[in-house]
């Protein structure tokens, strides 16, 4: 019913930049908070950045000043601009969204995840 499709990952040298995109499609009434998580091998999934429907943002300390999360509500898309990338940023990056959908009993909120996109920072 709803899909989140990520793009923009890849291999980049330390100090480089990447821009991730995550587009939601399907039976969507509206979208609440959207977020980017990452998971490196052998580590727990970590919240990287989040943005509310109104545009308020928060970031994990390790990316503050380097990453910027934004969204285009008309396109149901969230972005993550990543600058000054470091080898420790290497991970699979996953998009998350709280999707509000119509149901037989009214509006309901669901948690959806994308499939993930690999970001590798290496020289």
PyMOL commands that set and color helices and strands:
alter all, ss='L'
color gray80, all
select helices_A, chain A and resi 61-63+73-75+87-89
alter helices_A, ss='H'
color red, helices_A
select strands_A, chain A and resi 2-7+10-12+18-26+30-39+46-51+57-59+67-72+77-82+91-103+106-113+117-121
alter strands_A, ss='S'
color yellow, strands_A
deselect
rebuild
show_as cartoon
